[in-house]
């Protein structure tokens, strides 16, 4: 029997806060998982934490493909719901799930095959390289489950059910913590699996949440996609998904590769610089919670409002979301920097690493408000159908002015890893100026999928 039609859009009059707070808490829990992994890896050794931390941008670049295509699918489905076309929204869901799982499996195979060459290309050697390679290979084996989870996150988000994703992330974090404890500190050291155990715990937590979400969505929402839904999605959703999704992947993937390039430069600054950057980056993710929540909520609202031809309202909601995101990120980053002398001790006792990490996090206070503005505007541009500008302009800027400034401050001025971080901050502010200009130009109006 065919699944019922998704309900028409009821999100036009939802408050930004009602959508943002579950997303912010979901991201907080999501950020806690890699931070938890880093905590357990630090228990294995500083070399394990440094190696895996250096490879995180590589893994993030691959998962960005899944996340961004998932968000593009949610934007397309949201516009169909806003235009009162629920049959096409359901077809988009079915096609999105099928495509993401297939892409996830392909990415996983690539991770297993290319982990060692990538680690070598980044300049990692010895024990650090071994830990990095092992971790990436194990995560590659679970990318199919990660892709399935990503598809369901975005299906629920397009329906406004963001609190469901919060509980899924809580389940992932709890299972990850329990499995890490078992694999590293099991009774009588039965397991003591080290880096392999930390990676295996992450993959198993993804799988657990995917199975639970499949069961919950099918039972609670009575959602049972059929092959004819996939076929209809191929016919009606593929073109807008490509138009929005492919350009949308360019900027975040480019950003993560940009981080890989910067990480390779940090490796050349020595072990102290690498460890300080890895631990500081872990804490620097905390302010992003206050950026991503309002930005993602604005994306949901923008998709529905543009689909319902309420573009002035979409503009107003985005401006409010951007103000919330920038203010929250500034306050949070300041708090993280102020408490860094104590919080960093949870990862290391090396005084040189601690001092450098604190210095980097104070520079991060300058970076975070611009990053928040970029998140809010680019998310809403994509949701409105204008994904090419942030993709091409953002990527061009980060690989020209961003990389050039970082390398000049690092090597030319002699600031080392601190110069790289200042270069990152300047890159965020330059892109924020361009993204703000694009939104204010109103060129995103009239690009809605449902209208076409």
Buried (B, 14 or more C-beta within 10 A) or exposed (E): EEBEEBEBBEBEEBEBEEBBBBBBBBBBBBBBBBBBBBBBBBBBBBBBBBBBBBBBBBBBBBBBBBBBBBBBBBBBBBBBBBBEBBEBBBBBBBBBBBBBBEBBBBBBBBBBEBBBEBBEEBBBEEBBBBBBBBBBBBBBBBBBBBBBBBBBBBBBBBBBBBBBBBBBBBBBBEBBBEBBBBBBEEEEEEBEBBBBBBBBBBBBBBBBBBEBBBEBBEEEBEBEBBEEBBEBBBEBBBEBBEBBBBBBBBBBBBBBBBBBBBBBBBBEBEBBBBBBBBBBBBBBBBBBBBBBBBBBBBBBBBBBBBBBBBBEBBBEBBBBBBBBBBBBBBBBBBEBBBEBEEBBEEBBEBEBBBEBBBBBBBBBBBBBBBBBBBBBBBBBBBBBBBBBBBBBBBBBBBBEBBBBBBBEBBBEEEBBBBBBBBBBBBBBBBBBEBBBEBBEEEBBBBBBBBEE
